[in-house]
Amino acid sequence: MAKNKERHFGYKNHIKIDKKSKIITKYRAASAEVHDSQELKNIIEKGKDKRLYGDSAYTGEKVQSCIPKTIKNRIHEKGYLNRPLTKTQKRNNTSKSRIRAGAEHVFASINHFCGLFTRSIGIKRAEFQIGLLNFTYNLRRYVYIMEVKV
C-alpha cells in the first residue's frame, strides 16, 4: 500500500475517547495507507459530540466539510512556510494540546499490549484484533477509575 510514495503495511486504530474518563467510545480500523483525517467522518456522531480535538493533520477544506456545524472545532491550527502561526494561535494550540494529550495517553497504554500496529491478513481480522485491544484498554481504565473512587 502506498501513501505519499511510501509503502505502508498493516492496520491502524482510529479512536474517539471520552475527555473526562479517557474511555474509548468509538473506534475504526483502517489499512495503514489511509490518512487519519479520512476516518474522521466515520467517528463523528452528529447530535452526540459537542467538541472535536485533533492535531493539525485534520486541517483542510475536505476535513472541515465533514464536521457538523453543531460541533465546536478544536483542531490545531497549522502554520505554513510564508504564514507562521501568530502568538495567539500558538497559545490556542497549547491549550488544545492539554486536552488532546489524553488520546496520546490511550495510545501509549495500548502500546504496552504491543498494539500500535496490527499485522494480519484481511481487514476483518485486524478489526477483531483492534477491537480486543480497545476492549482490554477500556477494562484496564475502568478498573483504574474504580480504584481511584474507593
C-alpha positions in Angstrom: 0.0 0.0 0.0 1.4 3.4 -0.9 0.8 6.8 0.7 2.8 9.8 -0.5 5.0 7.4 -2.5 6.0 5.5 0.7 4.9 1.9 1.3 2.8 1.2 4.4 1.8 -2.2 5.8 -0.6 -3.2 8.5 -3.7 -1.5 10.0 -4.3 1.4 12.2 -6.6 2.1 15.2 -8.6 5.3 14.9 -10.3 6.1 18.2 -12.7 8.6 19.8 -12.4 8.9 23.6 -14.4 10.5 26.4 -12.5 13.6 27.5 -13.1 13.0 31.2 -12.7 9.3 31.7 -10.3 8.5 28.7 -12.5 5.5 27.8 -12.7 4.6 24.1 -16.2 5.3 23.0 -15.8 4.5 19.3 -13.1 3.1 17.0 -12.4 2.3 13.4 -9.8 0.0 11.9 -8.3 1.0 8.6 -5.3 0.0 6.5 -2.1 1.8 7.1 -2.2 3.9 3.9 -5.4 5.6 4.9 -4.7 9.1 6.3 -6.1 9.7 9.8 -8.3 12.6 8.5 -10.1 10.2 6.1 -11.6 8.2 9.0 -12.8 11.3 10.9 -16.2 11.3 9.2 -16.8 7.7 10.4 -16.0 8.5 14.1 -18.0 11.7 14.5 -21.5 11.2 15.8 -23.9 14.1 14.9 -26.1 15.3 17.8 -23.9 13.4 20.4 -20.5 15.1 20.0 -20.0 18.6 21.3 -16.3 19.3 20.7 -13.7 17.9 18.4 -10.0 17.9 19.2 -7.3 16.8 16.8 -3.8 17.6 15.6 -3.0 19.8 12.6 -3.3 16.7 10.3 -7.1 17.2 10.5 -7.0 20.6 8.8 -8.2 21.4 5.3 -11.4 22.0 3.4 -12.2 18.3 2.9 -12.0 17.6 6.7 -13.8 20.8 7.6 -16.7 19.9 5.4 -17.4 16.6 7.3 -17.6 18.4 10.7 -21.2 19.3 11.5 -21.9 22.9 12.5 -23.1 21.8 15.9 -19.7 20.6 16.9 -17.1 23.1 18.2 -13.9 22.6 16.2 -10.9 22.5 18.5 -8.5 21.1 15.8 -4.9 22.6 16.0 -4.2 25.4 13.6 -1.4 24.8 11.1 1.4 27.1 10.3 2.7 27.4 6.7 6.1 28.4 5.2 5.2 32.0 4.5 2.4 32.2 7.1 3.7 31.1 10.5 1.3 30.9 13.5 0.7 34.0 15.5 1.3 34.1 19.2 -2.5 33.8 19.8 -2.7 30.8 17.6 0.2 29.2 19.4 -1.4 29.9 22.7 -4.7 28.4 21.5 -2.9 25.3 20.2 -1.2 24.9 23.6 -4.5 24.9 25.5 -6.0 22.4 23.0 -2.9 20.2 23.5 -3.6 19.8 27.1 -6.9 18.1 26.3 -5.8 16.3 23.2 -2.9 14.7 25.1 -5.5 12.3 26.7 -5.7 10.5 23.4 -1.9 10.1 23.3 -2.0 8.5 26.7 -4.5 6.0 25.4 -2.2 5.0 22.6 0.8 4.8 25.0 -1.2 2.5 27.2 -2.2 0.3 24.2 1.4 0.2 23.2 2.1 -1.8 26.4 -0.1 -4.5 24.8 2.1 -4.4 21.7 -0.8 -3.0 19.8 0.1 0.2 18.0 0.3 -1.7 14.7 -1.6 -4.8 13.7 -0.4 -7.1 11.1 -2.9 -9.6 9.9 -4.3 -10.9 6.7 -7.6 -9.1 6.0 -9.3 -6.1 7.5 -11.9 -8.3 9.4 -9.1 -10.0 11.4 -7.5 -6.6 12.0 -10.8 -5.1 13.2 -11.2 -8.0 15.6 -7.7 -7.6 17.0 -8.0 -3.9 17.3 -11.4 -4.3 18.9 -9.9 -6.7 21.5 -7.1 -4.2 22.2 -9.5 -1.4 22.7 -11.7 -3.5 24.9 -8.7 -4.6 27.0 -7.7 -1.0 27.4 -11.2 0.1 28.4 -11.3 -2.7 31.1 -8.0 -1.6 32.5 -9.1 2.0 32.5 -12.4 1.1 34.2 -10.5 -0.8 36.9 -8.3 2.2 37.5 -11.2 4.6 37.7 -13.0 2.3 40.2 -9.8 2.1 42.3 -9.4 5.8 42.4 -13.0 6.3 43.6 -12.5 4.0 46.6 
